[in-house]
Amino acid sequence: MKAALRSLVAAICRPATRASERARPGLRVLMYHRVARVDGFDQLTVSPERFDAQMRALAASRRVVGLVDGLRAVRAGALDQPMVAVTFDDGYLDNLVEAAPILLRHGVAATVFVSTGFCEQTMVHPRYAAYARSRLHLDWDEVAELASLPGIEIGSHTDTHPYLPRLPDARAREEIAGSRDRIARRLGRDVRAFCYPSGDVGAREARLALDAGYEFAVTVSPGVNRRGFDPMLVRRTEITQRDDAEAFALKLDGAFDPLHRLLHVRRQWRFERARATSQGNDQS
């Protein structure tokens, strides 16, 4: 019922958001995590079949660019058409095995954000720690293999995927800046983009990302990025298995943005309350 209501609201909003996208084109950044076949619904997983259909539709209907190139174009001046970039969080093995062949088939560039602890195979994403039956994350050789593919860029997602705002300054700085250095040494190339774990970011985290030398940092704040955007607070649009062809098209047109902004305000309120509680406990 909730999904049907949200789709109805998005359909009502679509004419206005589509007109806005055309009048003031920007860069919409799609957020993925896993591309795999799993039992039941997982918020972070899209099946290979659905991902293939989405990339086919994306390549046929939009100008698709790499994340950094797209954000640089937005920053440089007005665009003549909307653009879309694709990103993946956490560095799952299926990004190489399942997603990469699909991306290459459709000529779609992508940025994959990896956590170095996952690459070292010393930990897994907390979401899957209790029931992971096989290796989930890319190792360093596989990260290098992925980075060698046309159109694929590797970004940083910290070392241990923590809730950054709950860390003391020195630890947060090491997670943000240290991970950039480690990935750069492993791959022999600069790391230009950062992704805040779970999208949790405040003014301190944004400042640390800038100080670490990243050109851009992405969040989970919904919407499109237009001229004047904050390079340390790049907006993204989450894509899930529930996004069939129509829902995917609605998201590309920004039709879900008004609703998602309201939901994000609620999420931010909960986030701020949790951070305040955490700081209070630390001081007691």
Secondary structure as UniProt FT lines:
FT   HELIX           2..23
FT   STRAND          27..32
FT   STRAND          34..35
FT   TURN            43..44
FT   STRAND          45..46
FT   HELIX           48..61
FT   STRAND          63..64
FT   HELIX           67..76
FT   STRAND          83..90
FT   HELIX           93..94
FT   HELIX           95..99
FT   HELIX           100..106
FT   STRAND          110..114
FT   HELIX           116..119
FT   TURN            120..121
FT   HELIX           126..128
FT   TURN            129..131
FT   HELIX           140..147
FT   TURN            150..151
FT   STRAND          152..156
FT   HELIX           164..166
FT   HELIX           169..173
FT   HELIX           174..178
FT   HELIX           179..187
FT   STRAND          193..195
FT   HELIX           197..199
FT   HELIX           203..211
FT   TURN            212..213
FT   STRAND          216..218
FT   TURN            227..228
FT   TURN            231..232
FT   STRAND          237..238
FT   TURN            241..242
FT   HELIX           245..252
FT   TURN            253..256
FT   HELIX           257..283
//
